[in-house]
Amino acid sequence: MQLFSVKMRASRKVRGEEEHISGAERIVGAQGVPALTHDLVTRAQRHGKGNPDFINIKVEAVPESACLRLSALPVRALDCADAASGLRLAAGLLRQAGVPAPEAVLALMRAAGGLRGAMLLDADSLERLEPDRARGVRATYMDRADAASFSAPSGTSGKNHYQEALVLATKVAHAPHILAEICISDDPDYVTGYVASRELGYVRIARMKEPGSPEGGRIFLYRGPRERLAATLDFIERRPVLVESLPDAPVFRAGDSAVAAVSGPPDDAENKTDKAGRADKWAFLDERLERLRANGLRRHIRDMASAPGPRVRCEGRELLLLASNDYLGLADDARVKAGAAEALVAWGAGTGGSRLTTGGLELHSELERRLAAFKHAEAALLFNTGYMANVGVITALCGRGDVIFSDELNHASIIDGCRQSRAEIVVYRHNDMADLEAKARRYAGRRGLIVSDAVFSMDGDVVPLPELLRIADRYGFLSMLDEAHATGVLGATGRGTAEHFGLAVAPDVTIGTLSKALGSEGGFVCGQARLIEYLKNSARSFIFSTALSAAPVAAALAALDVLCREPERVRRLRDNTAFFCASLKERGMDAHSSSAIVPLLVGDEGVALNAAERLFEAGYFLSAIRYPSVARGRARLRVTLRSDHTPEDLAEAARQTALALGSARRG
C-alpha cells in the first residue's frame, strides 16, 4: 500500500525573528491526504500560541514496506498537586533511567523550548549534540499503525496529545543510544508532560507547568560513542515508523503511590547490607565507582616527592613533567619561595576569618593594587581560588530575568556559576562569533553577560576577543573573560589576551588565577572600581570565605615582580610550544597551539589512558583527559609546557609520545 507522510509547520515573524507556532505529522493512505491537510491547517490556525503568518504543508510518499513497526511503550500516569511536584517526579524518573544530573536537565528545558525540534544532550556531560542548534532534532516519519489505513476523511481528527506523544516517545526510545526523553508541551492549554525510555515506558505526569504558560520543550538524552551519533539522528529524523497497539490513556495515580512509583527501592538494595544486617546506605557509591572503572573513567591521585619543576620525583622515579600549569617555572623559584617564607614568619600561618568580618592583611591590598596595574584595570579583588572567583562574580552580576551567553567549552567553574545564577543560559558554538552574534541579537535590550575562557583549558585555543568585545558593546551586554591560562602566557609581557591582540581596551570583567603562571594559589577579578566595590558586598564566595593566608599572597607578589623583570620567560615558553608542536608534526601527529596547552586528540578513553601509562613508565608525566573534563569520545593527551623545558627534553618527549600512542592504538 502506498502511504503518504503529511507534515505541517506553522510560524510567524516576531521582531524580525521566526517564532515556531505548531508542528504535526500523520501518515495516511492516498485518499486521506486532502482531509488530513485541511485538518492540520485548521489546527495551526487555532493554536493557543497565536495565529501563524506562515503554514507549510509537505506531502511525501512513504512505501509501507519501508516502515518499521514497533509496539507502543507501556504506559502509566502519575498525578501531582502542582507543577513543582510534577517536575520533582520528572527528575526522579530521569534519575531512575540513569541520568546523573536530572535537575540540570530540567534547568535546560527553557532553552529547549526555543528550538523548532528537540535538544539532544549527552546524558552525562550535558553537552549539546544537535548538528543545528537553532533547529534542534526533529522526530519525523511516524504515526499510529492504524492511522496508516485511513483512506477517508473520517480518518482525520483533531489533535490527540496523548496518542501523538506516545507515538513519538516510542520511536525515540527505540533509537540507538537514546537513554531517555523528557517533554513539556509548549501549548498554553496543555500542562501534562512525560518522561519516557524503553525501561521506564511512557510515564505521563499530570502537571509540569502552570496553566496558560507557553513554556515547554523536549530533550533527548544520548549515551553512546560520538561515532554512532549519526545513526541515532538518522533513525529519529528519517526512519519511517508505525506504532502498534496503543493502549487507552491511563488513569492518573494519585498521592504517595505516584512518588513510590518513581523513587522505589534502589536496585538490589535488599541484597546489600552492612555488618549489622542493615541495608547498606553507601552501596550506591560502590556501584558508581565500579561503573567509572568499567568505563575507563575512574581517576587516581599520584603523589609527588619533590617540588614542581621541569622534572619531578613520583613513585620512586624521575619524570619529565608535562602536566603542570606552572608555565613560567615560578612555583619553585628561590625568590618566590623566599617571599612566602618571610610572610609566613611575619604574618602567621592563617588569617582567622573573612576580610569583611576579621579584616584583611596589608599584603592583600598590595597584591590587588599590583594585579590591577598589571592588567591595566582600575581595581582588583582576591578570591581563594579561580573557581570561586568565577562562581562568585557570575552569581553576583546575574540573576533571574538576566541572560548569560556562554561558550560551549567554557570551564566548569563558569558553567557552575551560570547554573547557580538562575539566569537564562544561552550556549553558543565554540569560538563561533557568528553564532554568538545571532543569539545576542535576539536578546538585545535585555541585561546580560557574555562570558568565555581566554585560553580553553582542554584545547589550548584562544578566544577571538576583538569580535567578542564588539558584539558585547553592540548589543549592550557585559563582557567577562577568564584568563586563568592566559596570564603569563599570552602577550609579549604575559599580560594576557588584550595584549595578545594589541587591544587598548579590556573586557568589562577579567578573571585570573595565581595558581598557574604565577606559581602560587588563589584567584582574582579585575575591572572598574565600582565593580570591585559591588563584588565586595555581593559575591558570596568572597564574603563567606576565610581570607587567603599571607604566604601565597606574598609568593604571588614576588612572582609578579619576576614576571615584570623577566618577560623573556614568556618568550621562551612560546618558543618551547612551537618547537614541541613542530617535533610532533615531524612524527606525523596533528599538533598546534596558540598557548602553552597542546592537546593530542585520541578519542577512546581506554587508548588515552593506556598511552599515558606507557609514557609514565618511560619517564614522562602527562595527563590523559577523559570525561567529564571533555565530552565522551573526545579523550586526549594534554601536554602543558614550561619556559624551563629544554629543546632536547621536548624532542625526546615528542618521540616517546608518538611511540606510546602508536602502541596504545594497536592494543
N, C-alpha and C positions, 0 to 999 in steps of 0.2 A: 504493500500500500504506500502511495506517495503522501508524505506528510509535509507540513509547512510550519516553520518557526515564524511567528508573528511577534515582533518586538516593538514596544512603544517607549519613547523617551520624550519627556516634556521639560522645558526650561523657560527661563525668562532672563532678561537683562536687568541687573540692579547695579546702579552706579558704574556702568560700563563693563561689569563682570557678569559672566553667565552663572546663574543660580539654578541648580537642579531642583525640579518640582516633583517629578514622578517617573517611574520606570516599571515596566512589566513585560513578561513574555509568556506566551502559550504556544503549544504545539498541537495543531489540529489537522484534520483532513481537508482536502481542497474546498469542499462545499461550505466548510465552516469559516473560511477566511473572511468573507465580506462582513458577516455579522460580528465576528470577533474584532475586526478592525473598528467597526462602529462602537463596539463596547469599550475598547481601550481608549479611543479618542474621547468618548463621554467621560470616562473615568479620569483622564488627565484634566479635563475642563472643570471637574468638580472636586479637585483635590483640596484638602484642608490647608495646604501651604499657600494657596492663592492661584490666580489664573496664569497659565503659561502664555507666552507670546510665540513659542515655537514648539510644535509637536512633530516628531519624526516617527513614521511607521516604516518598518523594514520587514518584508516578506521574503523568506528564503526556503527553498526546497530542502527537506531533510529525509533521506531514504530511511524507511522504517528498519531496514536491515542494519543500518549503521548505529541504531540506538542500543545503548546498554540498559538492560532492565535491572533495577535494584528494588529490593523490598524496603519499605519505609522504616525509618528508625523507630524503635519502641518509644512510646510517648508517655509522659506523666506531666502533671501540672501542680505547681506549688502556689498556695495563696500567701499573702503577706499583708500587713496593715498599711504600709505606705511604701513610697519609692525607696527610701533609705533602707528599709528592711529587705526590699527586693534586691537591691544592689549587694547587700551583705550575703544574701542567698546565692547570687551570681558569683561572688568572689569565692564562696565555699565550694561551689560546683567546679569552678576553674581549678581550684587547688586540688580537688578530688581527681580532676582529669590529668593532673601532673604539671600544672603551670606554677612555677615557683613564686611569682610575684603578681597574684591576681589583682591586688589593689592598684598596682601600677598600670596594669592593662586597662582597668576601668577608668583611670585618670586620662587615658589616651582616647577615650570614646568621643570626646568633644572634637578632637582633631579628625577622627574618623568620619564624623558627621559631615565634614566639609567636602568629602570626596564623592565622586559620582559612583564609585564602586566601593569595595571593601578595602580596609587597611590590612596588609599582610605583615605579621610580626614574627620574628624569631621568638619562640616561646620562652627561651631562657634569657637572651640578652636584650630583648625588646627592640632589636634593630629592625628598622623598616626595610622590607624586601620588595615592595612593589616596583616594577621597572618604571612606571609612570606615576609619580606621587600625586599629581593633580587628578588623574583619572581613577587611580586605585585598581583593584582587581574585580572584574565583573563576572559573576557566575551566570552563564547563559546556556542555551540549548537544553532545556529541561522542562518537564511538565508531569502531571499525573498520567499514568499509563491509560486510564480510562478516558482522559480528555482527548487522547490521540485518535479515538474512534469517532469523535464529534464530526459530523458531516453536515449538520443542520444548524440554523441559527439558535435553536433551543439549547445547543450545547454550550453557548457562551453566556456567562452570567457575570454579575458584579464581583468585586474583589472579595476573596475569601482569605483573610490574613493567615489563618491557621494553616490551610492547605498549601498555600504558596510558600509559606515559611518552611513547612515540613519538607516539601519537595527540594527546596534549595539546601536546607540543612542536611538532608540525606545525601545529596550529590557531593557536597563539600566534605562531609565526614568520610566519604569513600575515596577522596583524592589522596594520592600517596603523600605521606609525611605530614598530613594535617592532624594536629593533636586535638584541637577543639575550635569551636566558633562561639562568639557571643554577638548578639544583635539586640538593638533597641530601635524600634521603628521611629522614623522621623515624622510620621503622620501625627499632627497635633491631637487627633481624635482617638488615638490608639496608644495605650500606655503599657501594654503587655510586651514583654521581650522573651528571649530564650537563651539558654546555653545548650550546646549540642556537641556530641562526639560519638564515635562508634561504641565506646564503653559506657558512657552515660546515657545514650539515647538522646531524644529530643525532650528537653525539660523546659516547659513554659513557666514563666514567672509572672504572676498577676499584675504587679505594678513595678515598673523600673524607671518611671519618670512621672512628673506631675501632669495632670490633665491640661491640655492646651499647649504644652511645650512642643516646639518644633525640633528640639534637640534629639539626636539619635545617631546611630552609627552601627557599623558592622566590622568586626575584626576576625580574621582567620589567623590561627596560631600554628606556626610551622616548626617542626623539629626534624631536621634531616640535613644531609650534606648539601652544600651550595650547588654542586654539580647536578643534583636532582631537582632543583627548584623549577627548572624549565618544564619538566614533566608534570609537576604539580600544577603549574599555571595552565599548561595545555589541557589537562583534564578539566579544570574548573571552567575555563573560558571557551573550550572548543569541543569537548566530547559530548555528543547527544546522549541524554539520559531520560528514561521514563521510569517513574517511581510507582511501584505497585503496592496494593494492599494498605492504603492509607486508613488508619483507624479513625473513628469519630473523635472529635475534640474531647479530651478527658475532663472530668470534673476536678476543680481545684481542691487540693487537700489543704486543710487549714491548720494554723497554730503550730504546736510543738512537733507534730508529725512532719511538717514541712522541714523544720530545722533538722530533725533527726534524719530525714531522708538525705540531707546534704552532708551533715557532719559525720554521723555514723561512727562506729569504732574504726580505728586505723587497721590497715591490712595486717593480719596475723598477730594482732595485739594480744590475743588470748594465749599465744604461744611464747611470748617474750615476757619473762618475769625476772625480778631481782632475787637476791639471796633469800629474802623473806617470803618469796612466793607471790609478791605483788606485781601488778603489771609494770613493766619497765618503761618509765616515762621518757627515758633517753633513747629508746630503741630507734626512733626516727632519725637520730643523728648517725647511728651506725649505718642505717640504710642509705642515707645521703652520702656519707663518706665512701661507702662501697661503690655507689653509683659514680662518684667522681673518679675513684681509682679505675673502675672498669672502662671509663671513657677517656682515660689518659689526662684527666684534669685535676687530679689531686696534687697539691703543692707541698713542698717541704722547705724548711729554712736551713741554710748552710751557715755555720758559724765561722767567722774569720778569726785567725790567731795573730793578726797584725793590723797595723793602721792602714787605712786606704791609701793606695798608691798605684802606679802602673803595674806593679807586681805585688801580690799578696800571698799570705800563707793560709791554707784552708785544708782541713782534713789531712794534715801531715805532708802536704806538698806545696811547692811554689807554683803559682799560676800567673799568667798574664791576664790582668783584669780588663775585660771588655764589656762590663755590665754596670759601670758606675756612672752616676751623673756628676761626679766631681770633675767637671770638664777641664778646669784650669789647674788642677793639682794643688788646690789651696787647703784642703782639709788636713793635710799633714805638713803644711808649710811651717817652718820654725817660727816665723813672725806671727802667724795666725794663732798657733798654739800658745805662744808667749802671751799674747793679748788675752786669751781665755784664762790662762793660769793666773795672771796678775789680777784680773777681775774677780776670779773666784776667791782669792785671798782678801781683796779689798771689800767686796760686796756680799760675800757669802754664797752658799750653795743654792738657795731658793729665794723667792720674793714674798711668799707668805700670803698672797691674795691677789685679787684683780686690781688693776690700776685705778679703777674708779672708786673702790672701797678702801684699799690699803695704800694707795699711792704707787707711783712708779719710781724707777731709778733714773737718775740724770742720764745714764747711758741710753735708756730707751729713747728719750727725746733727741739725744745727739745723733743716734743712728737714723731716726726718722728724718731729721734735717739733712743728713748726708745722702740718704736714699732719694729724697725729693730733689735735691740738687743734681744728683747723678742722672735722674730720669727727666730733668727739666720740668718739674712739676712744682706747684705751689706748696704742697704738703704731703705727708705720708703718715701711715698708721701701721704699727706692727700687730701681727696676729701670731698665734703659736705655731701654725702650720699654713702652708699654701692652701691645703684643703679647707681649713677653717676660714681662710680669707675669702675664697670663692663662695662658700655657702653663706657666710655672714653678709657679704656685700650684696649678693643677688637677692637674698630674702629681705634685706633692709630696703632695697630700691624698688622691688616689685611685689605686687600682691594681687588679690582678686580684682579683675577688671583690666589688669595690665596685660601686655603681650611680650613674650620673650622669643627672639629669633636665635636659634642655637644650631651650630654646625653639627651634622650627624656624627662626627668623630670627636667631638669635644670630650675632655677629660671627665672622669666620673664625678669629680668634685663640682664641676659646672652642672652636670646633669642632675646631681642631687640637690644643688641649690635651686635649680629651676623647678624641680618637683616640689620642694618644700615651700616655695614662694606662693604656690596656688595660683600663679598667673597662667594665662593661656600660653602654651608652649607650641611654637611653630618651628619644626626642624627643617632645615634646608640642606640640599645636597652638598657633600663635602667640597668646600672651597669654590662652589659654583655661585659666582656673584650674580649671574643672570637669574638663577632660581631664587636667590635671596631677594633681589630687587622685585621680581614678580610677586613674591609673597609680601614684601614690605609695602608695596603699592596698595594691596588690598586692605591694609590696616592703617593707612595714612590718617592722621588725626587722633589716633589712639596713643596713650602714653606707653612707652615700651623701651626695650633694650635689645641691642644686637650684641651677642657675646660669642667669642671664639678663642680657641687656643692660638697663640702666636706661632709656635712650633708644635706640631702634633706629635705627641709622645710616642706613638706606636709606628708612625710612618716617616717622621722626620721632615715633612714638607712644611712650607711657610704660608701663612695666610696672605692673600693679596690685599694688604692693608689699605693702600690708596683707594681701591674700589669700595672696600667695606666702609671706610670713613665717608666717602662721597654719598653712598646710599643712606647711611645713618643721618647725615646732615640734610639730605634732600627730603627725607620723609619724617624728620623730626624725632628720631629715636636716639637714645643714649648709646654710645659705643663702649664696649668693655673687652679688654684683651688680657689673657693670661700668659704672661711672659716667663713662666717657670723655666722653660728650656731655651729661652731667647736671651735673657740677661747673661752677660758674659760670653755669649756665643755669637750673636748677630751684631752687625755694625763694626766699623773699623776699631772702635774702642770698647765694644761689648755693651753699648748702652741699649741695644735691643732693636725691635722691629722698625721703629720710626727712623732710626739712624741707618739701618739696613737699606731702606727705600729712599733715603735722603729727604725725609719729610720734615717740615718746620713745625708741624702740628702733631699732637699725640692723641690717642683715644681719650675719651672722657674719663674712663676708669682703667688704670693699669694695675694688674695683679702681678706680684712677683714672689719669689721664694729665696730664702737664704741658704737652702739645703742643697743646692746643685752647684752652679759655678762658683758661688761664694763660700762653699765648703763648710757651712755651719748648719743651723737649723732655725726654722721659723718662716713666717710669711709676711707679706706687706701689701698695702694698696697705696697707690699714688694718684693724685688728682687735685682738683681745686680745693682751696682751704675750706669752703663751705661744705663740700662733700665729706671731707675728713671729720669736720666738726659734727656733721649729721651722723656719720658712722659710729663715732664715739658714744653717741646716745641711742643708737638704734640697732647696731649689729650685735646680735645675741652671742655669737661665738667670740666676740671681743669682750662684751660686758660681763659675761658669766664664766670667764676663764682666768685662772691664775696667770699672772704675767710671766713672760719669758724670764728665765734666770739670767744673771749677769754674764756668765761665761759664753754662751752662744752669741749674745748681743755684742760683746767685746770682740769675739772672734770674727763676726761679720764686719765690724768696723775695720779691723786690721786687714781682712780680705779685700774690702773695698779700697783701702789705701794701696794695696799691692796691685790691684787691677788698674787703678788710675795711673800708677807709676810705670807699670809694665804692660802696656797694651799689646806688646809683641806676643804675649801668651795667646791672645785671641787669634793672631795671625798664624801661629804655629798649630793651633787647633784646626783652623780652616785648612791649612796645608796637609795636615795628617788625614783629614777626612777625604780630601781629593786624592791623596796617594793611595789610601786603602781602597777606595772605590775603583781606582784605575787598576790596582793589583787584582781585585776580584774579577773585573771585566776581562783581564788577560787570561783568566781561567774559565771564561765562558759564562760568568754569572752576571745577572742583571743587578747592578748596584749603582745607586746615585743618592745624593743627599744635599740639601741646601743648609743643613745644620750639622750637629755632631752625632746625629742618630742615623744609623744605616740599617734599614730593615731588609731582611732576606726572606722573601715570601716562600713558604714551604707548602701550606695548605693543610695537610694532615697533621693532627695533633701528635700522634704517635711518632711520626717521622721527625718532627721538630724536636721532640723530647729525646729521641734516640740520638740525633745529631749532636745536641747539646751535651749529652752524657759522653759521647765519643770524644768531643772536644775537651771536656773536663779531664778525661783520662789522659789526653795528650798534653795537658798543661795550659788549657785556655778556659777561662771562666766567662761565659756569656749566657744570655737568658733565652730560653725557649718560651715565647709568648703565646699563650693559648687563651681560649675562652675562660672567664668573661672579659679579659683585658682586650681581646679582639673578638670579632664575630666567629662563630663556628665555621670551620673550613677555611679560615684565614690565618692559621697558625704561622709563626715565623721565628727566625732567629733575629734577635735585636742586638745589634752591636752599638755600643756608645764609646766614643773616642775621647782621648785626653790630649792636652797640649804636651805632656811629657812622655807620650809613647814615642819610641824610636822608629824610623823607617824600616830598620832591619826586623824589629819585632812585628811590625804590621805586615810586611811582606810574607813572613813565615805564617802569621795568623791567617792571611788570605789563602795561602796554600793549604793549610790544615783544615780550614773551613770548607773549602771545595771538596777535599777528600772525605771529610766527615759526612757532608750532605750526600755525596755520591754513594757512600757505603750505607747510610741510613735508608736511602730510597730503594736500594737493591734488597734491603732487608737482611 
